[in-house]
């Protein structure tokens, strides 16, 4: 009886590349939006890294409550914010699979406040940010993409927006914390030892 042995390529595990594209989705909380303590904020991001540097684009949308003034009376309402961001900075790898990313960013906050009575006021604001993320990659596929899970933190500066038609100024965001899951796609991956 002849034994069948798989070729080395069938069991090879690729080293994690230091040149990566990452696509991810997240769910987290924004603190300081409107008059709420926190608001739930789903998000999307796409990132690229090359050796010890990364850049990423992000999008999230969240709604929080606030108190406006309409018709001379205080009126409760919802503040809806669309958050488009661009961030970049250094990458610090603690192990082959665990890394820390961080750096400055710029976010464009655009949305509107609408009271229960139907009065509304729109806003847009450019706000600087500081970003930090710790992530771990796991379960490499045979052709070397990997799943990646990350905890992302962000601080916003000068993010108070004006709602002149509702006689209010409110913060669109102060800080955010999110858990994200994504897939990283290498370019220039190196093949490791067979396992």
N, C-alpha and C positions, 0 to 999 in steps of 0.2 A: 504494500500500500504506500502510495507516494504522499509525503507531507507537503502541504501547500503553505508557503511562507509569503506573507504580504510584503510588498516592496516597502522600503524605508519611507517613501513619500506618503504612504498611507497612515503612518503612525507618527510622523514628524510633528513636533510642537514648535511653533514659530516664536522666537523671542518677541517681546513687545517692542515695537518700533518707537523711536523718538521723533517720528514725523507722522502726525495723526490728524485726521478729520474726525470730529465727534458730533453726532446728532442726538439730541435728547429732549425729553419731556419731563416736566417737574410739577410738583404741587407744594405749595408752601403758604406762608403767612406774611402779609405786609403790615407792619406796625406804623401807626400814625397817619393812616389815610382817612380823611374826613374827620368826623368826631368819634369814630369807633376806635376801640383799643387795637383790634386786629381785623384784617380782611383776608379771606381765602383767595389765593392768586395762583391759578394754573399758568404754566409758562412753557415756552419752546426756546431751544438754543441751538446754534451751530457754531462750532469752534474749530480752529486749526492751530496746531502746535508744531514748531520746528525746533528740535533740540531743547534749549532752555528758555524759549519764549512762546507765548500763546496770544491769540486774538480771538474774540468771540462776539457774535451778535445775538441779542436776546429779544424776546417779545413776551409780555404778560398782560393780562387784562383782569381787573378786579373792581368790585363795587363795594362801597362803604356808605354808611348813613351820615347825614349832617343836618344841621339846622340852618335854614336860610330865612330870608325875610321876603315875603310876597304880599302885596296889597296892604302893607303896613302891619302885617302880623307875622309872628314867627311860624314858619312852616317846615315840617320835617321833609326830608327828601333823600335821594340817592346821588352819590358822587361816583361816576364811572370813569376809570382811568385806563388808558392804553399806554403801556410803557415800552418804548423801543430803545434798546441800549447797545452800546459798543464799548468793549472793555479789552484791555491787554496788559501784559506784564510778564514777569518771570515765572518759570516752572521749576519747582524744587522736588526732586524725586528721592523719597526716603528709601524705598525698595524698588524692585523692578515693576511692581504693580500699584504702589501707593504713592501719590504725589500731592503736592500743595501748589495751587495756583493763586495768584493775587496781583492786584494792581489797580490803577485808576481807570475810570470810565466816564462816559458822558451819556446821559439818558434824555430822551425827548418824551415828555409827559403831555398827553393830549386827551381831552375828554370833555365831559359836561356834568353840571349839577342840575338835577331836576327835582322840583318839589312835588309833593302829593297833589297840589292844586294845578300842576301843569306848567308852572313857570320854570324857565330854564336859563342857564348861562354857561357858555362854553369857555374853555381855557386851553392854553398850551404853554409849556415851560421847558427850558433846557436846564438840567440839573447835573452837576458833577457827582460822581459816586466813588466809593472805595469798595473793592470786591475781593473776596477770599473764598476759596473752595478747597476741600480735601476730598479726594476721590480714590476709588480702588477699582481696578479692572479685574475681571474674572471670566471663567469659562471661555477660553479661546476656541474659535472655530478652526477647522483644519486649514482653511485658507487664510487664517490669522486675524480676522476681525474679532473683537472681544466686547462683551458687555461691560458697562462701567456704571457704577453708582457713586453719587457725589452729594455732599452736603454743602450748600452754597449760602454765603452770607453777604449782605450788601448794605452799605450805609449811604443815604442820600443827603445832599447838602443844598440849601437854598431852594427847597422844593415846595415852598408855600405858593399856592396859586390863588389868583383873585377871581371872584365871581361877582362882578360889579352889578349885574342885574338882580342879584339876590343879596347884595350888601354884606358879603362875607369874604374873608380870606381864610383858607383852610390848607393844611398840609396835604399834599398828594401822597407822600410817603416819607417815612423817617428811616426805617430799616426793614430788611426782609430776610427771611430764613426759609430755605426750600430744600427738599429732597428730590433729586432727579435721577432718572434711569435713562441710559442711552446706549448707543453702540458706537465704538470707535473703529475707524477704517484706516489702516496704515497705508502709507506710501513709502516704499523703501524698507519694508520689513526684512529682518534678518532671520534665517532659519536656525532654530536651535537643535538640541540633541533629540533623538527619537526616544519616545517613552512608550 
